[in-house]
Amino acid sequence: MEIKTFERSYLQGAKDALKSAFYHENSDAFFNEWEFAQLLLGSDGYIPELCLVALDEKKVVGYNALTEARIGGCSGLALGPLGVRKEYQNTGIGSALVKECIKRAEKAGFPWIVLLGGNYYSRFGFESGKPYGITVSENEFENEHIRILFLDEALKYKISGRLVYCDAFYDSDGKLL
Ligand SMILES: CC(C)(COP(=O)(O)OP(=O)(O)OC[C@H]1O[C@@H](n2cnc3c(N)ncnc32)[C@H](O)[C@@H]1OP(=O)(O)O)[C@@H](O)C(=O)NCCC(=O)NCCS
């Protein structure tokens, strides 16, 4: 297995991997992560070198993207979507993708990475956004799921307020997808 920078030729494989990771019977009612991967490519927040795939031989088995985001007046990164093909899950691929994206973000000098997710991310140092006063909407359930990793520890408690993703994450009414 190897982690590589995303290229257009991996798009169908990446969509298939995300569909395998996220699809369930009620998927139509929820966020479509696999089409979203394509939407991101045309977004103002897309950063080519921070969009990654995991390959097994030539097959795309995982995908992860970091895109530009802001909290208050401060610029950083948002993680996701992250997905690993079902039959490859729990073999370290998700961890490899997250670790590589953290390494690249640090090298590029970004101060933080934020995401909406669960406990999986604490192993990489992500913490709840709540003590820092970070919100993503008026919806408390969504706010509870904010996780942040400070790459620049000096910014802890210095940034707070509304998390704003890049344009791809919002519908035409400005509502978070
Ligand atoms: C979540 C996901 C990306 C993890 O990638 P992975 O390659 O399967 O995970 P890894 O092999 O790196 O890590 C496995 C560990 O993570 C844990 N884990 C996996 N999914 C988890 C989850 N949703 N919440 C908490 N822990 C989780 C496993 O129990 C395992 O724990 P252990 O190391 O203590 O045994 C992958 O399972 C996936 O694509 N899931 C479906 C889509 C999804 O939920 N994406 C994240 C959205 S926020």
The ligand as an SDF file (V2000), in Angstrom:
LIG
                    3D

 48 50  0  0  0  0  0  0  0  0999 V2000
  -13.0330    5.6630    9.6120 C   0  0  0  0  0  0  0  0  0  0  0  0
  -12.0470    5.0940    8.5950 C   0  0  0  0  0  0  0  0  0  0  0  0
  -11.5590    6.1940    7.6640 C   0  0  0  0  0  0  0  0  0  0  0  0
  -10.8370    4.5300    9.3720 C   0  0  0  0  0  0  0  0  0  0  0  0
   -9.8860    4.0170    8.4790 O   0  0  0  0  0  0  0  0  0  0  0  0
   -9.3220    2.5470    8.6690 P   0  0  0  0  0  0  0  0  0  0  0  0
   -8.2530    2.3490    7.6700 O   0  0  0  0  0  0  0  0  0  0  0  0
  -10.4550    1.5840    8.6310 O   0  0  0  0  0  0  0  0  0  0  0  0
   -8.7710    2.6270   10.1700 O   0  0  0  0  0  0  0  0  0  0  0  0
   -7.3150    2.2700   10.7050 P   0  0  0  0  0  0  0  0  0  0  0  0
   -6.9420    0.8980   10.2570 O   0  0  0  0  0  0  0  0  0  0  0  0
   -6.3850    3.3770   10.4080 O   0  0  0  0  0  0  0  0  0  0  0  0
   -7.5720    2.2900   12.2660 O   0  0  0  0  0  0  0  0  0  0  0  0
   -8.3040    1.2660   12.8550 C   0  0  0  0  0  0  0  0  0  0  0  0
   -8.6820    1.6890   14.2430 C   0  0  0  0  0  0  0  0  0  0  0  0
   -9.6310    2.7650   14.1650 O   0  0  0  0  0  0  0  0  0  0  0  0
  -10.8150    2.3910   14.8440 C   0  0  0  0  0  0  0  0  0  0  0  0
  -11.9510    2.9730   14.1270 N   0  0  0  0  0  0  0  0  0  0  0  0
  -12.3260    2.7270   12.8640 C   0  0  0  0  0  0  0  0  0  0  0  0
  -13.4080    3.4610   12.5420 N   0  0  0  0  0  0  0  0  0  0  0  0
  -13.7200    4.1770   13.6500 C   0  0  0  0  0  0  0  0  0  0  0  0
  -14.7390    5.1050   13.9830 C   0  0  0  0  0  0  0  0  0  0  0  0
  -15.6720    5.4450   13.0750 N   0  0  0  0  0  0  0  0  0  0  0  0
  -14.7510    5.6390   15.2170 N   0  0  0  0  0  0  0  0  0  0  0  0
  -13.8030    5.3050   16.1500 C   0  0  0  0  0  0  0  0  0  0  0  0
  -12.8070    4.4280   15.8950 N   0  0  0  0  0  0  0  0  0  0  0  0
  -12.7760    3.8640   14.6630 C   0  0  0  0  0  0  0  0  0  0  0  0
  -10.8180    0.8670   14.7960 C   0  0  0  0  0  0  0  0  0  0  0  0
  -11.6180    0.3390   15.8260 O   0  0  0  0  0  0  0  0  0  0  0  0
   -9.3440    0.5660   15.0020 C   0  0  0  0  0  0  0  0  0  0  0  0
   -9.0230    0.7230   16.3780 O   0  0  0  0  0  0  0  0  0  0  0  0
   -7.7350    0.0050   17.0510 P   0  0  0  0  0  0  0  0  0  0  0  0
   -6.5200    0.5880   16.3880 O   0  0  0  0  0  0  0  0  0  0  0  0
   -7.8390    0.4080   18.4820 O   0  0  0  0  0  0  0  0  0  0  0  0
   -7.9110   -1.4460   16.7890 O   0  0  0  0  0  0  0  0  0  0  0  0
  -12.6530    3.9350    7.7430 C   0  0  0  0  0  0  0  0  0  0  0  0
  -13.0190    2.8840    8.6000 O   0  0  0  0  0  0  0  0  0  0  0  0
  -13.8610    4.3590    6.9220 C   0  0  0  0  0  0  0  0  0  0  0  0
  -13.7160    4.7210    5.7600 O   0  0  0  0  0  0  0  0  0  0  0  0
  -15.0630    4.2730    7.5160 N   0  0  0  0  0  0  0  0  0  0  0  0
  -16.2970    4.6400    6.8370 C   0  0  0  0  0  0  0  0  0  0  0  0
  -16.3300    6.1010    6.4870 C   0  0  0  0  0  0  0  0  0  0  0  0
  -16.0930    7.0170    7.6640 C   0  0  0  0  0  0  0  0  0  0  0  0
  -16.6860    6.8340    8.7350 O   0  0  0  0  0  0  0  0  0  0  0  0
  -15.2150    8.0270    7.4420 N   0  0  0  0  0  0  0  0  0  0  0  0
  -14.8630    9.0030    8.4700 C   0  0  0  0  0  0  0  0  0  0  0  0
  -15.9120   10.0410    8.5290 C   0  0  0  0  0  0  0  0  0  0  0  0
  -15.6380   11.2160    9.7960 S   0  0  0  0  0  0  0  0  0  0  0  0
  1  2  1  0
  2  3  1  0
  2  4  1  0
  2 36  1  0
  4  5  1  0
  5  6  1  0
  6  7  2  0
  6  8  1  0
  6  9  1  0
  9 10  1  0
 10 11  2  0
 10 12  1  0
 10 13  1  0
 13 14  1  0
 14 15  1  0
 15 16  1  0
 15 30  1  0
 16 17  1  0
 17 18  1  0
 17 28  1  0
 18 19  1  0
 18 27  1  0
 19 20  2  0
 20 21  1  0
 21 22  1  0
 21 27  2  0
 22 23  1  0
 22 24  2  0
 24 25  1  0
 25 26  2  0
 26 27  1  0
 28 29  1  0
 28 30  1  0
 30 31  1  0
 31 32  1  0
 32 33  2  0
 32 34  1  0
 32 35  1  0
 36 37  1  0
 36 38  1  0
 38 39  2  0
 38 40  1  0
 40 41  1  0
 41 42  1  0
 42 43  1  0
 43 44  2  0
 43 45  1  0
 45 46  1  0
 46 47  1  0
 47 48  1  0
M  END
$$$$
